[in-house]
Amino acid sequence: MSLDTLVASVNKKLGDGTLLKGHDLRNHTIPRVTSGSLALDLAFGGGWPLNCWTEIQGEPSNGKSVIALKTIAANQAVDKKYTALWIAAEPFVAAWALDCGVDMDRVIVADTRVMEEAYQICITALDDREVDAIVIDSLSALTPVEEDEKAMDEMQVALGARITGKFMRKSSVSQRRSLTEPDRNCLGMIISQWREKVGVQWGDNRVTPYGRAKEFFYMIRAEVKRDEYLGTDKHRVGLTFKIRVTKNKTAPPQRQAAVDFYWEDSGRHRAGDYDVGKQVGNIALDLNVVELSGSMYKFGNLKWRGKEQYFSAIEEDAGLLRSLDNEIRRRVGLTGAVSPAAATDTRRKRLTRAS
């Protein structure tokens, strides 16, 4: 049986498009969107992959929800139709989302902590193809109906794990997009928190809730950890968090990135902003996009003497920021994701008009 005969035979039995030759695929690369941070985009292999589930895990107050909000804000800033569904198993603070740059007119909030309801809403949204991102915040806060209705002394062993495993299998079908025709892509993001295993004496005793079945469906698993606070001991205005990609089926894993985030206005930075200039400036130096000779920094015909002058120029000149960002992305071959610098520039203009 020839290859063409095999393809025709299978497609006749199971439907057109069951088997495709590689050159017939609509897109040979994985569709991605930016995280709002160039450092994170590089760590992920070009941004968040679409039409799959990704997980952000870590300790409380280390920046997990911030990453999700900044991802939505960055993509909304450059795409006026970008819409997100937020499963608010924990309280959704609209004022904080606004500080992070999120357009609340393009966010649908599902205020439920019932696991079955939350999962069904996600599957319906994926099937309808009317949203560009789905965030579950957080998996740990979802509660199965049966557990909610039972008394405190009644046990429901592994109930949440079984339901979550079923959801992953069903939602993976809803996440599928056409390989040959244009289709609306969707980012799936699950925020989770560490719990501790009982009786573990050696090795890592941390585990995320609701079983291990879900872990096989994640394309990316990223661990977020606070590194240090920004500001002074008496007045902290932000934090530096580090993210380590523990699993990545779209790019090399175990990459790391560090990001400065401000929750309060601080000189050049507004509350809810990443320090994009610092990220781009440091990465440009690492990749020799900007040449450093002694104390002199050089990029094309531009020169700066000293580190302070170099980073100040990036913060004050949006055109320079974009140029450095574009050259970095060209050198490392990043394509298919919105530039965080472009999103940041759009947000700056919006904030300037508002003030």
Salt bridges, closest charged atoms under 4 A:
ASP4 OD1 - LYS21 NZ 2.51
ASP24 OD1 - HIS23 ND1 3.01
ASP41 OD2 - ARG329 NH1 3.91
GLU55 OE1 - ARG221 NE 2.62
ASP103 OD2 - ARG106 NE 3.04
ASP132 OD2 - ARG184 NH2 2.76
ASP148 OD2 - ARG113 NH1 3.26
ASP183 OD1 - ARG129 NE 3.01
ASP204 OD1 - ARG206 NE 3.05
GLU215 OE1 - ARG212 NE 3.68
GLU215 OE1 - ARG221 NH1 3.64
GLU223 OE2 - ARG206 NH1 2.71
GLU223 OE1 - ARG244 NH2 3.07
ASP227 OD1 - LYS242 NZ 3.90
ASP260 OD2 - LYS278 NZ 2.78
GLU264 OE2 - HIS235 NE2 2.54
ASP273 OD1 - LYS70 NZ 3.97
ASP273 OD1 - ARG347 NE 2.93
ASP275 OD1 - HIS269 NE2 3.30
GLU308 OE2 - ARG268 NH2 3.61
GLU315 OE2 - HIS269 NE2 3.54
GLU315 OE1 - ARG348 NH2 3.89
GLU327 OE2 - ARG330 NH2 2.62
GLU327 OE2 - ARG331 NE 2.98
ASP345 OD2 - ARG322 NH1 2.57
ASP345 OD2 - LYS349 NZ 3.80
